[in-house]
Amino acid sequence: MTRFAPSKHFVYMGFVAVLLGLMSGWVGWQWNPAIVPAAIFLASAAFLFWLSLQPTIEITDRELAIGKRIIPWSAIARIETTGWLTPLLLKLDLEGGRRILLVYAGDMESSGRLKEVVCECAPHALLDGLPQGQRQATIVVRRGSNAEVEKHAILTLEDEAEVERMFQRLREVGHLDPMRSPEDH
């Protein structure tokens, strides 16, 4: 079983936001426009504390547990990613039409690892609308202010893995030519 607990960084950032909010509020007694940043800091603090109170996520080979809610891997039909990695937001569509928003307030590394583990443990689930083996890296091209968006496939996941393997070999040996030895430099 793997556990993903919320990061303590969100609590610390919440306390900093409260302090900044109180300082801005104190300045606001003398200069009224300072009330605006005070309200923003205090709202941010509330959001950061809410993130830090999110339940621990536990992953086993059979299920995903978000606090007391247990979801079998076979029940996940679709995983939608968002642009957010910390906090990590994943939209999970379950069989029967239910939808769950997975919120994980962790650091970048553990958020990325959680995303990978969820995708690995639910291999039959669609990832952003595509079967997981067919997902591709894309470049988005915008033309004009209100024109259409073009997406161009660059690499499949297998190609990405091959490029990564070649890069690691290049870092180890210093070249990619299998016929050249390191002494030929």
Order of alpha helices (4+ residues) and beta strands (2+ residues): beta-alpha-alpha-beta-beta-beta-beta-beta-beta-alpha-beta-beta-beta-alpha
